[in-house]
Amino acid sequence: MRRDRNDSDRHSRFTRRALLLGAGQAALLGGLAARQYWLTMVEGGKYRVLADDNRIGMRLQAPSRGLIFDRTGEPLAANRNNYRVVMTAEKLRQAEESMERLDKILGLGEAERKRLLSQFRRFAPITVKENLSWEQVAQIEFNGPELPGVAIELGQTRDYFHAELMSHIVGYVGRVDRKDLGEDDDPLLQLPGMRIGKKGIERRFDDKLRGKAGAVRMEVNAVGRVVRELDRSDGEPGANLLLTIDLELQRWVAERLKNESAAAVVMDVISGDILAMVSVPGFDSNVFARGVTQSEWNELLNHPMKPLFNKAASGAYPPGSTYKMVTALAALEAGVIDVWTALPCSGSIDMPGKDQKKYCWIHPGGHGWLNVHGALAQSCDCYFYEVAKRVGVERIADMAFKLGFGRPTGAGLPEESGALQPTRAWKQESQSKAWNVGDTYNLGIGQGDMLATPLQLAVMTARIANGGYDVKPRLVASVARARDKLTAPAVQTVPDAPSLRFKPANLNAIRQGMVMVVNGEHGTAWASRIREREMAMAGKTGTSQVKRITESERDRKMSQSELPWHLRHHALFVGYAPLDNPRYACALIVEHGMGGSATAAPITRDIMIQTQKLDPSRKPGRFKNAAVHGVPDPNLAERK
């Protein structure tokens, strides 16, 4: 009886436990089913996206950089395919081993290996070397099993077809550095091997030339290695640029300045187009596009004629007597002199309150009595000392600002200098000294603290030549997307710029003085006149001091040729042509050329003759097909 009762109790307990266990299992399974339903049906989309994020990787693709052409459609900068070797490693040790093997093939050197390894990031690609030869590509592919994480990629490199001739205008591209990353948050800059504009037009218009990135979708495994490519978009190529520069004229001017340290700017006085901007010597911008070596950099940096420096837009020089038009026009506009006001020149003028003299460089014996025409023609310093004193520094500076001095012209180069237009306030602020009459004398003849660029001198000449219109210089004629047409520079017959509101009689007086400089028998550039009447030129000579002439040197009548080259005067000339209907202005400086009349004027005469022969602003028929040198035809608009 008791045994039966014990068996019954055990059976009851087992049954209860089985029920509890079954209920627990049912609850667990129900919970799992509910969770599965929740994850699958309710939040399935969310986790599908997360799974794809883990499985699929995205890599940006650099777009094709925009092309650059001269005004006739001649290519100046384009792209060329190149093979590069890229390494991706999981661990630093793996990267070191691959780099050692690549060194045997490519000859990287220890310093380059260390530099590349310093860029190591887990699974981040490193561009080891670009512009590989076929032999190097073949060797890397052959040794592929021993080079884990190493791959050959097809990239693009920048080609400059007239590199030395256009180096200061077009500029060049270079590797992205930390400064670039700090200034620009474009993810394109993170790409290995990415190049951006560093100088010139390449830098100024980098955002347009760069284009928009494409992307590649790749399937990756759990450790991030690429399994396969799913799809890709090519992005948007950069915009194409058409410059105002006429390559044929640019080449001719550079050849005329060969062997000098010099700069010249030729400008259309109506449209503001810069037709030539030459700074010699230049440099090969392709060297920077591929990556300059230390020895190449040192050679360029230590060259006595500074080939890396754009003398035309960045060089700041005392303008010398080419500035006398500013002083004369300021005085005429202020009414302190008129066209017929005559002033005496005895060869020197006493400095007020000092036992010093200011001399007339051109004619130490004195010019006699001169009006503004004669003073400009014969470049009489004493006349302009007196005129400057009468009109004052404020009105001279105001006129200078109107004619383009004291600030960058905005032509389109980021390296352009504003040079220096001194004023009373500037001297007090920068030197803690008061302005004095000696400063006014120096300013009146473009010396002392006054500095100008050849580009600014060309702008001044253009504004005088075109009748006093505030024409702005420009280097880029048109910008267009890769699939659109570039608009060639249109023929312009009247200035599209506001008037500076000079009195016509005063402006005519300045222009007549410039005519007499070149075409009058007593003019300082009489020997450099253009004899063909339809091409005749007006202008102004200038010579600016590099070294102050001492009294003993003046007494000994020391010649400039006796001085070392770097201490000789700079030679300058500004001019416009033709006389009857001015179209072109030119500004020229020959560093240490000694004299504007002897050195700069004859060169400018030749440049102005060649410019008028080509007549690039009024002869549109020289437009070429751009499909040369392997450059794809960008469908440029032909001129009618």
MARKOL-999295 format. One record per residue (C-alpha): residue in one letter; x, y, z. Coordinates in steps of 0.1 Angstrom, whole numbers, plus 2048, in hexadecimal, padded with zeros to 3 digits. Example, Ala and Ser with C-alpha at 12.3 -4.5 7.8 and 13.67 -1.06 7.14 Angstrom:
a87B7D384E
s8897F5847
END
This chain:
m800800800
r81B81880A
r83080E7EC
d8138167D5
r80F8377E5
n83483F7E1
d8338367BD
s81584C7B8
d82786A7C8
r8468657B3
h830863793
s81E88379D
r83F8957A3
f84D889782
t82E894770
r82F8B7780
r8548BA777
a84E8AF754
l8328C8750
l8488E475E
l8658DA748
g84E8D872A
a83E8F9732
g861908736
q86C8FA714
a84C906704
a851928713
l876929707
l86C91D6E4
g8509366E3
g8689516ED
l8819476D3
a8659456B9
a8599686C3
r87C9756C2
q8829666A0
y861975694
w86C9976A2
l88E996692
t882987671
m86199866B
v8629B867F
e8879C267E
g8939AD661
g8999CB64B
k8B09DB665
y8C69BD669
r8C79B6644
v8D69D8640
l8EF9D265C
a8F99B164D
d8FE9C162B
d9149DC63C
n92A9C164A
r92B9AE629
i92D9CA610
g9489E560F
m949A055FC
r968A155EC
l969A375DC
q976A3A5B8
a989A595AE
p979A6A590
s98CA75571
r99BA98576
g98FAB355F
l9A4ABE541
i9B4AE053B
f9B8AF0518
d9C6B1150B
r9AEB294F9
t9B4B174D7
g9ABAF54E5
e9CEAE94E9
p9D0AD1507
l9E6ADC524
a9DDAC353F
a9CDAA053B
n9CDA7E54B
r9E0A5E543
n9DAA3B54F
n9F5A2D565
y9FAA0D578
rA01A0F59E
vA079F55B8
v9F19F65D7
m9F69E25F7
t9DB9D9611
a9E69C6630
e9D59B864F
k9F49BB666
lA129D1666
rA299B2664
qA189A7644
aA1C9CB636
eA419CA63E
eA469A962D
sA349B460D
mA479D560D
eA689C360F
rA5F9AD5F1
lA529CC5DD
dA739DE5E5
kA869C35D2
iA709C85B4
lA6B9EE5B4
gA8B9FA5C6
lA78A0F5DF
gA94A155F8
eA94A1461E
aA87A38622
eA6AA3360B
rA61A1261C
kA60A2263E
rA4BA3F630
lA32A27621
lA30A11640
sA29A30655
qA08A32642
f9FEA0F64B
r9DAA0B657
r9C99E965A
f9B89E0639
a9BEA0362C
p9CEA04609
i9F0A14604
t9FCA205E2
vA20A135E1
kA2AA215BF
eA1AA2F5A0
nA23A3157B
lA30A0D57A
sA41A0055B
wA349E154A
eA529CD557
qA4A9D757B
vA259CE577
aA2F9AC569
qA489A5585
iA2D9AE5A0
eA1399858F
fA2C97B58B
nA3597D5B0
gA109825BB
pA0E9625D1
eA2B9705E6
lA1B9935E9
p9FB98F5FD
g9E69AF5FD
v9F99BE5E0
a9E59C75C0
i9EB9DA5A0
e9D19F559A
l9CAA0B57C
g9CBA30585
q9D0A52575
t9EDA6A575
r9EDA8E569
dA00A97549
yA0AABB541
fA11ABE51B
hA23AE051C
aA30ADC540
eA4CAF5543
lA3AB0F52D
mA1AB0E541
sA27B04563
hA1FB24575
i9FCB27567
v9EFB04566
gA02AF9585
yA02AD558F
v9F1ABA5A5
gA01AA85C3
r9FAA905DE
v9E1A995F9
d9F2AA361A
r9E5AA963D
k9DFACE636
d9C8AC6619
l9B5AAD62F
g9B0AC8649
e9A3AE1630
d98CACA61C
d975AAF628
d96FA9F605
p972A7960B
l984A785E9
l9A3A855FA
q9A6A6560F
l9ABA505F0
p9CEA415EB
g9E0A525CE
m9C8A6F5CD
r9D6A8F5BD
i9C9AB25C2
g9D3AD45B5
k9F1AE35C6
k9FAB015B1
g9EBB17595
i9CBB10584
e9CCAEC590
r9C9AF95B4
r9B2B175AE
f998B0159B
d99FAE05AD
d97BADD5BA
k96EADE596
l98AAC9586
r988AAE5A1
g965AA1598
k94FA8B5AE
a959A695BB
g94BA485AE
a947A295C4
v94DA045C3
r9389EB5D7
m94B9CD5E2
e9439AD5F5
v95C9A7612
n96198B62A
a96198C650
v98599A651
g97E9B4637
r98F9A4619
v97F9AA5F7
v96B98C5E9
r95C99B5CA
e9519BC5BA
l92C9C05B9
d9289E15A5
r938A0359F
s92FA26595
d949A3C583
g940A5D593
e941A7E580
p961A8956E
g96FAAC577
a966ACB563
n97BAD5545
l98BAF8543
l993B0E526
l9AEB2852E
t9B2B4A51E
i9D7B43518
d9E2B414F3
l9FCB254F4
eA0DB304D3
lA12B534E1
qA1CB45503
rA37B304F2
wA43B4E4DD
vA46B654FB
aA59B4A50F
eA71B454F3
rA77B6A4F0
lA7FB6C516
kA95B4D515
nAB4B4E52B
eAA6B6B53F
sA97B6C562
aA77B7E557
aA52B80555
aA39B8E53C
vA13B9153B
v9FFB9851B
m9DBBA2521
d9BCBAA50C
v9B3BCE517
i98EBC950D
s986BA751C
g9A1BA3536
d9ACB81527
i9D0B79530
l9DEB6D510
aA01B6551C
mA10B6453F
vA34B5953E
sA4CB5555B
vA6FB49552
pA7EB32559
gA62B1955F
fA62AF556C
dA55AD3561
sA34ACF574
nA33AAA56A
vA4EAA5584
fA36AB05A0
aA19A9C591
rA2CA7C594
gA3EA855B5
vA5DA9B5B7
tA7DA8C5C5
qA92A9E5DF
sAAEAA45C6
eA96AB35AD
wA86AC95C7
nAA8AD65D4
eAB3ADE5B0
lA94AF35AA
lA95B035CC
nAB9B0E5C9
hAB8B1A5A5
pAC3B3F5A5
mAA7B4958D
kA8BB395A2
pA78B24589
lA5EB1A5A2
fA54B3F5A8
nA39B4E591
kA49B7058B
aA2CB7C576
aA11B79591
sA24B755B2
gA44B895AC
aA42BAB5BD
yA5ABC55AF
pA5EBEB5B1
pA4CBF6591
gA64C1358C
sA5AC2C571
tA3DC17564
yA2BC24583
kA2EC48577
mA0DC46564
v9FCC40586
tA0CC60595
aA04C74576
l9E0C69573
a9DAC6F599
a9E7C92595
l9D3C9A576
e9B2C8C585
a9B9CA05A5
g9BECC0591
v9E0CC85A1
i9EFCC857D
d9E0CC955A
v9EDCBC539
wA02CDC533
tA10CE1556
aA36CE4551
lA4ECDD56D
pA74CE156E
cA8ECC5570
sAB2CCE579
gABECAB57E
sAB7CA95A3
iA9FCB65BE
dAA7CBE5E2
mA97CAA5FE
pA83CC1615
gA94CC4637
kAB1CAE62D
dAD4CB261E
qACBC99603
kAC1C995DF
kAAAC845C9
yAB9C7F5A7
cAAAC7C584
wAB7C5A579
iAB2C5E554
hAC2C80550
pAD9C8C56C
gADECAD55A
gAB9CB555A
hA9DCB3541
gA93CD8543
wA6ECE1543
lA56CC553C
nA30CBF53C
vA20C9D543
hA25C9151F
gA4AC9951F
aA4FC8C542
lA41C6A53A
aA53C68518
qA75C71528
sA6DC6054A
cA77C7F55E
dA7AC76583
cA7CC9A58F
yA5ACA257E
fA49C85590
yA5AC8E5B2
eA49CB05B0
vA28CA25A3
aA27C875BE
kA2DCA15D9
rA11CB75CC
v9F7C9B5C9
gA00C885E8
vA02C645F2
e9DDC5F5F8
r9D2C685D5
i9EEC555C5
a9E4C365D9
d9C0C3B5D0
m9C8C3C5AB
a9DFC1E5AF
f9C3C095BE
k9ACC135A1
l9C6C07588
g9CBBE5599
f9E8BE95B2
g9E9BDF5D6
r9D3BBF5D4
p9D1B9F5C0
t9C1BA459E
g9ACB845A1
a9B8B76580
g9B4B5258D
l9D5B4859D
p9D6B405C3
e9FAB4A5C5
e9F4B6D5B8
sA04B895CD
g9F3BA95D5
aA16BB95D7
lA16BDA5EB
qA07BFD5E6
pA15C12602
tA00C2C614
rA04C42633
a9EFC29648
wA03C0B63B
kA24C1B645
qA18C25668
eA0AC0266E
sA26BED65F
qA44C03669
sA37C19684
kA45C37671
aA34C56662
wA33C5B63D
nA4BC76630
vA50C89610
gA6DC72606
dA54C55606
tA3EC695EF
yA5AC705D7
nA63C4B5D5
lA3FC415D0
gA3BC5A5B4
iA55C4859F
gA4BC255AA
qA67C1F5C2
gA6BC1C5E8
dA52C045F8
mA3CC025D8
lA3ABDF5CA
aA26BD15AC
tA23BB1599
pA26BAF573
lA01BA4572
q9F7BC4585
lA0CBD956D
a9FABC954F
v9D8BD055F
m9E2BF5564
t9ECBF8540
a9CDBE7534
r9B6BFF548
i9C9C1D53A
a9C8C0F516
n9A3C06515
g997C2851F
g995C24545
y980C05549
d984BEF567
v98CBCF553
k994BB0568
p9AFB9755D
r9A5B73559
l9B6B52551
v998B3B54D
a981B41530
s967B26536
v95FB0854D
a94AAEB542
r940AC854E
a952AAC53C
r933AA4527
d92CAC851E
k93CAE0506
l956AF9510
t94EB1C504
a96CB2B4F1
p974B504F9
a95DB664E6
v969B844D1
q963BA34E6
t963BC64D7
v95BBDC4F5
p965BD951A
d94BBC8530
a957BDA54F
p94DBFA562
s95EC1A55A
l978C29573
r96AC4B56A
f98BC5C560
k988C7D54E
p98FC75529
a9A7C92525
n9BCC85542
l9BDC61536
n9C6C6D513
a9E3C81522
i9F1C62532
r9EDC4E512
q9FDC694FD
gA1BC69514
mA1DC43510
vA1CC484EA
mA39C604EC
vA4DC48501
vA50C314E4
nA49C464C5
gA57C684CF
eA7CC6F4C6
hA84C784EA
gA71C5A4F8
tA83C4150D
aA77C244F7
wA7CC354D5
aA94C1A4CA
sA7ABFF4D0
rA5DC0F4BD
iA48BFA4A5
rA4CC09483
eA2CBF9474
rA12C1447B
e9F5BFC47E
mA08BE949A
aA18C074AC
mA1DC054D1
aA1BC1D4EE
gA2CC16510
kA41C1F52D
tA64C14536
gA6EC0D55A
tA8EC0556E
sA8BBFB592
qAA7BFB5AB
vAB2BDB5BC
kACFBEC5CE
rAD0C105DA
iAE9C255C6
tB02C355DD
eB11C585D8
sB33C495D1
eB25C315B7
rB12C4F5A7
dB32C645A7
rB46C47597
kB29C4257E
mB2AC1D585
sB1AC0956A
qAFFBEF572
sB13BD555F
eB2FBD8578
lB18BCC594
pB11BA759B
wAF2B9A588
hADCB995A7
lAE3BBD5B0
rADABCC58E
hABABE0587
hA9BBCF57B
aA90BD9558
lA6ABDF552
fA53BEA536
vA2EBED532
gA1CBF3511
y9FDBF04FC
a9F5BED4D7
p9E9BF74BE
l9E8C1C4C4
d9C7C244B2
n9B2C084C1
p9C4BF94DF
r9BFBD34E2
y9DDBC44F4
a9F1BCF513
cA12BC051D
aA27BC353D
lA4ABB653F
iA66BB3559
vA89BA6554
eA99BA0575
hABABB2578
gAB7BBC554
mAC6BDE55C
gAB0BF5547
gA8DBF753B
sA96C0951B
aAB3BF3511
tAA6BD151C
aA80BD0522
aA73BE7507
pA81BD34E9
iA73BB24F7
tA51BC24FC
rA51BD04D9
dA57BAD4CB
iA3CB9E4E1
mA23BB84D6
iA2ABB34B1
qA26B8D4B5
tA06B924C9
q9F6BA74AE
kA01B8F493
l9EFB734A5
d9D3B8A4B1
p9C4B6E4C7
s9A7B834D4
r99AB8B4B1
k9A4B6D49C
p98FB4F4A7
g999B3948A
r9B6B2949C
f9A0B124B2
k9ADAEE4B1
n99FACC4B7
a9A7AC14DA
a9A9A9C4D2
v9CFA9A4D1
h9EBA8C4E7
g9D3A704F1
v9BAA89501
p996A804FA
d983A9A4E7
p96EAAD501
n956AB94E6
l963ADC4E6
a94EAF64D5
e95DB014B4
r95FB264AE
k94AB33491
END
